[in-house]
């Protein structure tokens, strides 16, 4: 029994740290701020923590979709070459219960600008992307 308790108390903090490492956004605006922060830090795990497990990411004007937060994280990795910083500007946020519809401007200074259309959902005490259309196609 003592060995079990020793193992429990020495490994339990590791599990707590992994979930506490990334705060759950409490507003759609906070979700945007964290996206910009994690992107600038090239923190793929942090970015992944902002997407629902079944989220959809719109890749191009033809509506090609990437599904699932792991696949979305892999797509986002491609945008992180060099020394990049992501700046987001909330333009329009409309909430209806556990859902939010957002139109926002973003930029990677001196590289690229865009207008995103997004749907977020309040799940498990935090906001997550469920649809991300970063170029507003």
N, C-alpha and C positions, 0 to 999 in steps of 0.2 A: 504494500500500500504506500509506503514511504517513497519508493522508487516512482510509482505512478504519479504521486503528487509532485515530486521533484521534476519529472518530465513535463507535467502539465504546467507548472508555474514557470518553467524556463522556456517553453515553446509558445505559450499563450501570448506573451507580449509581442512575439514576431507576427502573429496573425493580426493583432490589434494595430500594429504599426503599418502593416500593408494596407489596411482599409482606411486608417486615419491619415495616411500620407496625402491623400487627395481629398480635399473638402468637397462636399456636395453643394453645388451652387443653389442658393436659396432664392434667386431671382433670375429671369432670363438675361438681364444685364450682367449679372455676375458670371453667368455661363460664358458670355462673350469675353469678358475680361480674362477669365481663366484660359479660354481657348488661345487668346493672344499671348498670354504669359507662357503657357506650355509650348506653343509653337515657337516663340522666340528662344526658349530654352532648349528646343529640340527634344522635348520630353514626350516621347511617343506613348508611354504608359499613361501619363497625365492626360494627353489628348484622348486616348482610348477610354478613359474614365468618364468622359463627357458625352459619350454616345451610348444610346440604348443598345442592348445586345442585337436587336433586330433592325437597327437603323438603316436608312437608305441614303446614299450619297450620289448626287446626280453629276456625272462626269462630263457630259457634252451636250450640245444643242439638240442632238438626236434623242436625248433622254436616257442614254445608257446609264444603268444603275450599278453601283457596287453595294452589296448588302452585307450587313454584319459589321460590328465595331472593329474586329480584327482586320478585315479586308479594307475598311475605311482607313484605319491607321496606316496600313501599308501604302495606300494611295497618297496620304498626307506626307509620308516620308519623302516622296518624290519632289515635294515643294520646298524641301529644307536644305537644298544645296547652298553652300557658302554661308556667309554671315548674314542671316535674315532676321527681320523683326516684323511681327504682324501687329497692325494697329486696327482695331475695330471701332466703329462708330454706330451706335444704335440710332436708327432713324424712325422706325415705327414698330411698336410692340402692342399686340392685342391679346389679352388673356381671356379665356373662358374656362373657368374651373381649373382642371389639371392640364389644359392645353394652352399653348401660346403660338401665335403666328408672328413672325418677325421679318422685317425687311431691314437690312443693314448694309452700310458701306464698309469696306475693308481695304487695306492697302499693305503691300510690302514695299516700303519706300524705295524709289528708284528702280523698281522691278515690275510690279504689277498692281492693278487696282481692280476692284470688282464690287458688284452689288449682289448681296446674297438674299435668298429667300429661304426661310427655315421654319420648321415646325418643331416645337419642343413639348415635352411632357413632364409633368411633375410626378416622379416615381420614387418610391423608397426614400422619401424625405429630401429629394433634390431634383433639380431640373436636368433633363438630358435631351440631346438632339435625337429626334426620330426621323426627320427628313432634313437633309442639308443639301441645298442647291447653291453652291458658293458663287456661281456666276449668273444666277437669276435666269437661267434658260427657261 
